[in-house]
């Protein structure tokens, strides 16, 4: 199973990105679970999207604590994301 955690701020499209990636993986024939996570729905608030995919059916519906990949859309979010364990990939955008 491959696990991805996407971090951003409200209005940046982190949840939408998780949904688009999930749709693409389903079209490729994968089993996918996408779970958005956000507190108060307001622009600028930290949000996360959790995505799992595999060749087999997935029953696990929890948050992802040890992801294979972390995608940070906002450069200030890694401080809030604070991955507890090393990950294979970390993609971070830079300020314009």
Residue frames relative to the residue before (quaternion, step in Angstrom):
aa qw qx qy qz dx dy dz
X 1.0000 0.0000 0.0000 0.0000 0.00 0.00 0.00
X 0.2139 -0.7595 0.6052 0.1055 3.57 -1.02 0.89
X 0.1114 -0.8150 0.5683 0.0205 3.58 -0.82 1.02
X 0.0902 -0.7861 0.6115 0.0021 3.54 -0.99 0.98
X 0.1209 -0.7559 0.6395 0.0710 3.54 -1.09 0.81
X 0.1181 -0.7877 0.6036 0.0342 3.59 -0.79 1.07
X 0.0883 -0.8017 0.5910 0.0095 3.56 -0.75 1.12
X 0.1671 0.7667 -0.6086 0.1173 3.54 -1.10 0.75
X 0.4833 -0.6050 0.5211 0.3590 3.50 -1.29 -0.44
X 0.6739 -0.5176 0.3476 0.3964 3.55 -1.18 0.62
X 0.7857 0.2951 -0.2417 0.4869 3.56 -0.82 1.01
X 0.6193 0.5636 -0.3468 0.4225 3.62 1.24 -0.18
X 0.5529 -0.6609 0.3700 0.3472 3.59 1.22 -0.18
X 0.3037 0.7671 -0.5177 0.2263 3.63 1.12 0.43
X 0.6742 0.4690 -0.2907 0.4909 3.59 0.94 -0.87
X 0.6383 0.5162 -0.3222 0.4715 3.60 1.01 -0.78
X 0.6343 0.5278 -0.3288 0.4592 3.60 0.99 -0.81
X 0.6415 0.5168 -0.3210 0.4672 3.59 0.99 -0.78
X 0.6617 0.5082 -0.2976 0.4639 3.57 1.02 -0.81
X 0.6538 0.5044 -0.3106 0.4707 3.58 0.99 -0.83
X 0.6585 0.4989 -0.3070 0.4725 3.57 0.95 -0.87
X 0.6293 0.5314 -0.3289 0.4619 3.60 1.02 -0.79
X 0.6507 0.5144 -0.3117 0.4635 3.59 0.94 -0.87
X 0.6545 0.5120 -0.3121 0.4606 3.59 0.94 -0.87
X 0.6688 0.4983 -0.3032 0.4609 3.59 0.96 -0.82
X 0.6173 0.5253 -0.3425 0.4752 3.60 1.05 -0.71
X 0.6513 0.5101 -0.3121 0.4670 3.60 0.99 -0.81
X 0.6533 0.4860 -0.3017 0.4960 3.60 1.22 -0.46
X 0.5841 -0.6229 0.3506 0.3845 3.58 1.29 0.00
X 0.4862 0.6588 -0.4355 0.3741 3.60 1.23 0.33
X 0.4157 -0.6252 0.5825 0.3115 3.53 -1.34 0.29
X 0.0468 -0.8305 0.5530 -0.0484 3.57 -0.75 1.07
X 0.0636 -0.7338 0.6739 0.0570 3.52 -1.24 0.69
X 0.0225 -0.7857 0.6178 -0.0194 3.59 -0.74 1.08
X 0.0130 -0.8076 0.5877 -0.0466 3.57 -0.73 1.11
X 0.2178 -0.7720 0.5799 0.1424 3.62 -0.53 1.09
X 0.0864 -0.7855 0.6112 0.0436 3.56 -1.17 0.57
X 0.2399 0.7507 -0.5870 0.1853 3.55 -0.66 1.11
X 0.4478 -0.6734 0.5190 0.2769 3.53 -1.18 0.58
X 0.8140 -0.0193 0.0680 0.5766 3.54 -0.59 -1.17
X 0.3879 -0.7282 0.5158 0.2307 3.55 -0.87 0.95
X 0.3661 0.6969 -0.5464 0.2860 3.52 -0.10 1.32
X 0.5997 -0.5812 0.4181 0.3575 3.53 -1.14 0.68
X 0.8000 0.2910 -0.2305 0.4714 3.55 -0.91 0.96
X 0.5502 0.5973 -0.4092 0.4159 3.60 1.20 -0.20
X 0.5544 -0.6134 0.4318 0.3603 3.64 -1.01 0.68
X 0.0131 -0.7721 0.6352 -0.0122 3.56 -1.03 0.89
X 0.1072 -0.7691 0.6251 0.0788 3.54 -1.28 0.39
X 0.1413 -0.7532 0.6357 0.0928 3.51 -1.22 0.55
X 0.1876 -0.7894 0.5799 0.0731 3.57 -0.81 1.04
X 0.0218 -0.8118 0.5818 -0.0461 3.56 -0.85 0.99
X 0.0338 -0.7695 0.6378 -0.0021 3.55 -0.94 0.99
X 0.0795 0.7858 -0.6133 0.0068 3.54 -1.11 0.62
X 0.0147 0.7858 -0.6141 0.0719 3.51 -1.18 0.70
X 0.5913 -0.5520 0.4537 0.3739 3.53 -1.37 0.15
X 0.7303 0.3669 -0.2093 0.5369 3.57 1.24 -0.50
X 0.6741 -0.4836 0.3668 0.4209 3.57 -1.28 0.31
X 0.2556 -0.7670 0.5761 0.1205 3.57 -1.03 0.88
X 0.1509 -0.8025 0.5732 0.0683 3.57 -0.82 0.98
X 0.5715 0.6119 -0.3688 0.4037 3.58 1.24 -0.38
X 0.0509 -0.8296 0.5555 -0.0240 3.60 -0.64 1.14
X 0.4486 0.7031 -0.4405 0.3324 3.60 1.13 0.55
X 0.6470 -0.4592 0.4104 0.4495 3.56 -1.33 0.01
X 0.4279 -0.6855 0.5278 0.2615 3.57 -1.25 0.40
X 0.1484 -0.8210 0.5498 0.0408 3.56 -0.61 1.18
X 0.7694 0.2023 -0.1172 0.5945 3.60 1.18 -0.49
X 0.0154 -0.8572 0.5147 -0.0037 3.62 0.49 1.17
X 0.4945 -0.6128 0.5243 0.3241 3.52 -1.32 0.36
X 0.7977 0.0946 -0.0191 0.5954 3.57 1.14 -0.63
X 0.1055 -0.7623 0.6355 0.0628 3.58 -1.05 0.82
X 0.0960 -0.7768 0.6217 0.0296 3.55 -0.86 1.02
X 0.0880 -0.7918 0.6042 0.0135 3.58 -0.65 1.16
X 0.2811 -0.7889 0.5268 0.1450 3.58 -0.47 1.20
X 0.7552 0.2985 -0.1679 0.5589 3.59 1.03 -0.77
X 0.4789 -0.7072 0.4300 0.2925 3.65 -0.77 0.94
X 0.6580 0.4971 -0.3287 0.4603 3.64 1.17 -0.29
X 0.5526 0.6573 -0.3765 0.3477 3.58 1.22 -0.29
X 0.5686 0.6051 -0.4316 0.3524 3.71 0.88 -0.55
X 0.5922 0.5499 -0.3775 0.4521 3.60 1.08 -0.54
X 0.6922 0.4470 -0.2689 0.4986 3.59 1.02 -0.80
X 0.6408 0.5430 -0.3256 0.4343 3.61 1.05 -0.76
X 0.0433 0.8664 -0.4973 0.0118 3.57 1.03 -0.89
X 0.0610 -0.8180 0.5711 0.0324 3.62 0.42 1.12
X 0.4222 -0.7463 0.4643 0.2216 3.57 -0.71 1.12
X 0.7857 0.1915 -0.1043 0.5789 3.57 1.09 -0.65
X 0.6052 -0.5540 0.4043 0.4042 3.60 -1.13 0.46
X 0.2060 -0.7645 0.6003 0.1128 3.55 -1.10 0.73
X 0.6056 -0.5741 0.4084 0.3699 3.57 -1.22 0.43
X 0.8085 0.0838 -0.0039 0.5825 3.57 0.96 -0.86
X 0.0197 0.7596 -0.6500 -0.0099 3.53 -1.10 0.68
X 0.0899 -0.7973 0.5968 0.0076 3.55 -0.55 1.18
X 0.0196 0.8096 -0.5841 0.0556 3.56 -0.75 1.03
X 0.3730 -0.7148 0.5442 0.2318 3.56 -0.97 0.83
X 0.3419 -0.7225 0.5604 0.2169 3.56 -1.22 0.45
X 0.5767 -0.5767 0.4294 0.3878 3.57 -1.14 0.49
X 0.5482 -0.6440 0.4299 0.3162 3.56 -1.09 0.72
